[in-house]
Amino acid sequence: MCVNEEIKEPEVMVIGPQGEKLGVKKIADALTLANYAGFDLVMINPNQAPPICKIMDYNKFVYENAKKEKENRKKQREANLEMKEYRLSVSIEDNDLQTKVKNAFKYLEKGHRVKGTVRFKGRELAHPHLGEEVLHKFAQALEEIAEIEKPPIRDRRFMTMILAPKKEK
């Protein structure tokens, strides 16, 4: 974005600080208007004929844009937190499974969904029923707070199941 003396166009369409159109002006006149108002001349749309410039406080504009981007990133992170994945294995021990169940329980209490994934390695691929049993144990341990949204589905080396918090009546 070009600001003040960086603008190399001979004529520009000028928009005032309150959004009013001031018309097509020579660049020197537009810069004088901006300096008189105590603001900067910022090129908003260079592709237009003539290019559109606005008289505004450039530092405030940059600050507000940075603030909006930060808020958007925060919202994106929150959207990604809606589902948490717990990786299990066919040969998982009961204590390890209980630890994962306890963590998933806390997450489901917050109202988020949980995805249970079993990865098959080597000869385990020949026994998909073992992975399904592990996922059903996982779901059974969480049945008081969660319901199965998507039953176990096998996709090559993985088997996944999605649990969602029970809806209150």
TIMI-470487 format. One line per field, with one value per residue (C-alpha): residue number from 1; x, y, z; residue in one letter. Coordinates in Angstrom, 3 decimals. Each point is the difference from the previous one (the first is absolute). Layout:
BEGIN
num NUM	...
x X	...
y Y	...
z Z	...
residu a	...
//
This chain:
BEGIN
num 1	2	3	4	5	6	7	8	9	10	11	12	13	14	15	16	17	18	19	20	21	22	23	24	25	26	27	28	29	30	31	32	33	34	35	36	37	38	39	40	41	42	43	44	45	46	47	48	49	50	51	52	53	54	55	56	57	58	59	60	61	62	63	64	65	66	67	68	69	70	71	72	73	74	75	76	77	78	79	80	81	82	83	84	85	86	87	88	89	90	91	92	93	94	95	96	97	98	99	100	101	102	103	104	105	106	107	108	109	110	111	112	113	114	115	116	117	118	119	120	121	122	123	124	125	126	127	128	129	130	131	132	133	134	135	136	137	138	139	140	141	142	143	144	145	146	147	148	149	150	151	152	153	154	155	156	157	158	159	160	161	162	163	164	165	166	167	168	169
x 0.000	1.447	-0.039	0.603	3.119	0.199	-3.005	1.380	-3.285	-0.549	-3.738	-2.037	-3.623	-0.007	-2.337	-0.162	0.448	-3.792	-0.388	-1.165	1.236	2.169	0.447	2.989	2.988	3.625	2.301	1.512	-3.471	-1.052	3.142	-0.639	-3.579	1.221	2.697	-2.504	-2.385	2.899	-0.311	1.746	-0.958	-0.341	-0.536	-2.853	-0.652	2.899	-1.752	-2.774	0.326	0.804	1.350	-2.017	1.693	-1.466	0.984	0.396	2.259	2.231	1.440	-3.499	-1.019	2.974	-0.686	-3.683	0.845	2.540	-2.601	-2.581	2.516	0.898	-3.700	-0.529	2.956	-1.417	-3.407	1.676	1.866	-3.262	-1.694	2.822	-0.394	-3.528	1.287	2.884	1.559	1.094	2.314	-0.376	1.700	-1.242	2.233	-0.791	0.051	-2.988	1.814	1.016	-3.539	-1.400	2.372	-1.206	-3.610	0.522	1.463	-2.752	-2.617	1.281	-0.065	-3.542	-1.191	1.010	-2.394	2.586	0.084	2.599	1.495	1.411	2.555	1.650	3.043	0.756	3.659	1.390	-1.982	-2.673	-1.482	-1.272	-2.083	-2.180	-2.473	2.598	0.104	-3.761	-0.070	2.405	-2.168	-3.138	1.730	0.935	-3.603	-1.414	2.152	-1.361	-3.625	-1.381	1.115	0.373	-1.803	1.440	-0.389	1.815	0.572	3.440	1.054	3.160	2.089	3.146	2.275	-2.401	-3.333	-1.821	-3.077	-1.458	-1.700	-2.128	-1.291	-3.533	-2.661	-1.756	-3.771
y 0.000	3.370	2.888	3.760	0.620	-3.670	0.576	0.580	0.580	3.506	0.098	-1.887	-0.214	1.340	-1.167	2.132	-1.140	-0.390	-1.956	2.889	0.144	3.044	-0.734	-0.536	2.084	0.367	-1.885	3.240	1.375	-3.287	-0.062	3.624	-0.887	-2.981	2.050	2.788	-2.535	-1.508	-3.418	-2.154	-0.575	-3.770	-1.723	-2.451	-1.216	0.416	-2.004	2.562	2.801	2.423	-1.763	0.492	1.586	0.689	2.573	-1.925	-0.662	-2.719	-1.217	-0.470	-1.841	-2.392	-0.558	-0.824	-2.410	-1.792	-0.218	-1.507	-2.565	-0.997	-0.429	-2.106	-2.249	-0.418	-0.979	-2.442	-1.621	-0.284	-1.609	-2.536	-0.838	-1.288	-3.531	-1.698	-3.207	-2.794	-2.566	-3.527	-3.214	-3.563	-1.112	2.888	-0.909	0.710	2.670	1.902	-0.255	1.321	2.985	0.865	-0.492	2.382	2.684	-0.484	0.236	3.475	1.077	-1.303	1.862	3.245	-0.869	-0.994	-3.145	-2.768	-2.146	-3.407	-1.376	-3.414	-0.448	-3.481	-1.017	-3.030	-3.168	1.910	0.860	-3.584	0.482	3.096	-1.397	0.623	3.708	0.149	-1.588	2.653	2.796	-1.546	-0.235	3.670	0.921	-2.212	1.712	3.367	-1.058	1.970	3.319	-0.785	-1.709	-1.449	2.556	-2.045	-3.756	-1.576	0.250	-1.548	2.018	-1.913	-0.061	1.956	-0.587	3.075	0.690	3.356	0.606	3.047	1.204	-1.147	2.600	1.011	-0.374
z 0.000	-1.033	2.464	-0.545	-2.133	-1.076	-2.297	-3.523	-1.885	-1.475	0.858	2.591	1.148	3.572	2.764	3.151	3.624	0.481	-3.260	-2.200	-3.595	-0.620	-3.714	-2.280	1.134	-0.977	2.403	1.371	0.838	1.606	2.172	1.037	1.001	2.027	1.774	0.713	1.589	2.010	-1.590	-2.632	-3.625	-0.480	-3.360	0.448	-3.545	-2.461	-2.758	-0.516	-2.588	1.647	3.114	3.187	3.027	3.411	2.583	3.288	2.970	-1.486	3.328	1.416	-3.185	0.273	3.719	-0.577	-2.840	2.207	2.756	-2.410	-1.275	3.554	0.839	-3.153	0.890	3.506	-1.394	-2.378	2.904	1.957	-3.001	-0.225	3.685	-0.542	-0.591	1.785	-1.248	2.320	-1.557	1.262	-1.012	-0.326	2.872	2.387	3.695	2.267	2.031	-3.141	-1.330	3.312	-0.139	-3.499	1.097	2.936	-2.292	-2.590	2.774	0.962	-3.621	-0.567	3.106	-1.720	-2.838	-2.605	-2.109	0.291	-2.743	0.918	-2.466	-0.100	-2.239	-1.220	-0.334	-1.792	0.645	1.914	-3.419	-0.223	3.191	-0.351	2.543	2.761	-0.870	-0.009	3.469	1.329	-1.407	1.493	3.412	-0.348	-0.862	2.763	2.622	-1.167	-0.554	2.968	-1.533	-3.718	-2.829	-3.184	-2.763	-2.631	0.505	-0.576	-3.635	-1.421	-2.430	-1.038	3.099	2.230	1.637	1.337	2.062	1.037	3.350	0.780	3.367	0.809	-0.580	3.210	0.042
residu m	c	v	n	e	e	i	k	e	p	e	v	m	v	i	g	p	q	g	e	k	l	g	v	k	k	i	a	d	a	l	t	l	a	n	y	a	g	f	d	l	v	m	i	n	p	n	q	a	p	p	i	c	k	i	m	d	y	n	k	f	v	y	e	n	a	k	k	e	k	e	n	r	k	k	q	r	e	a	n	l	e	m	k	e	y	r	l	s	v	s	i	e	d	n	d	l	q	t	k	v	k	n	a	f	k	y	l	e	k	g	h	r	v	k	g	t	v	r	f	k	g	r	e	l	a	h	p	h	l	g	e	e	v	l	h	k	f	a	q	a	l	e	e	i	a	e	i	e	k	p	p	i	r	d	r	r	f	m	t	m	i	l	a	p	k	k	e	k
//
